[in-house]
Amino acid sequence: MLVTVLVTIVHVLVSFFLIAVVLLQSGKSGDLAAAFGGQGSLTSITLSIFAARKSGPTSVLSGVKPATTNSKPATLPPAAPPAVPQNQAPTQK
């Protein structure tokens, strides 16, 4: 528990530091941001590992009920005869 809190605090501090570096750098000098870019992803991976260990192995399909089959197939309602528009008279052959 203490390790998770410590890594979370480090993650937040690194995130703020990266925001400051990006905002303070000039147009083409991305060397400083590239030097510290790996730390943000390293703490993110560490936090996700701690969260997975804490909650235990789970599946996206856990809690899904199996599908039941119907014994009777679905039927369509009977087709209605075509409607005659009200402004036209029926044609005779």
N, C-alpha and C positions, 0 to 999 in steps of 0.2 A: 504494500500500500504506500509506504513512504517513498519507494523507488518510483512508482507511477507519478506521485505528486512532484517529485524532483525533476523527472524527465519532462513533465508537462510544463513546469516553470521554465526549464531550459528551452523548451520548444517555443514558448511565448516570447522569451527574451530574444532568441535567435530570429524569430519572425519580425519583431520590431526592429532589430538591427538591420535585417535585410531590407526592410521598407525604407529605413533611413539611408542606407547605402544607395539604393536605387534612386531615391529622390535627390540626393546630394551629388551624384556623379554627373560629370559633363557628358556631352553627346557621344563621343567615340571611345571613352576610356572605361570599358566594361571589365577591366582586369580585377578590380577590387570585388565587384559583385560575383564574378566567376570563382574567385578564391574562397568565398564563404557560402556558395550556393549548395554545396553538398551537405552541410550541417542541417539545413531545414528538412531535407528529405530523410536524412539518417534518423532524426528524432521522430519524424512521422512514422517511419517503419517501426521504430522501437515502441511507440505508443500503440500502434495497431497490433503488435505482437502481444503486448501486455493485456490489451482488451480481449484478444482471442483466448488467451490463457485463462483470464478471469471468468469469461462466460462459458467456456467449455466448447467442445466441438458441436457445431450446429449445422443444419442443412437448410437451404432455401425451401425445400419441400417438407420440412418438419411441420406438422400441424395440418397438412392437406389431407382431406378425406379421400379415400379411393372412390372412383366413379362407379355409380351403380348402373346396371343395364336394365332397360325397360323390356318387359316380355312382349309388349304390343308395339309394333312399329307406328311411327307417326303417320297420320293420314291428312290429306289436304281436303279443304271444304269443296263441295261441288262448284263447278264454274258457273257463273251467272251469264245469261244471254247478253249480247252486246246491246248497249243502250242506244236509242235513236235520239239524236239531238232534237230539242224542242222547236227550233226555228226551221227545221226541214221536214217535209212530208215524206213518208216512206215511199220508196220507189217501187214500181210494179214492173214485172218482166212480161 
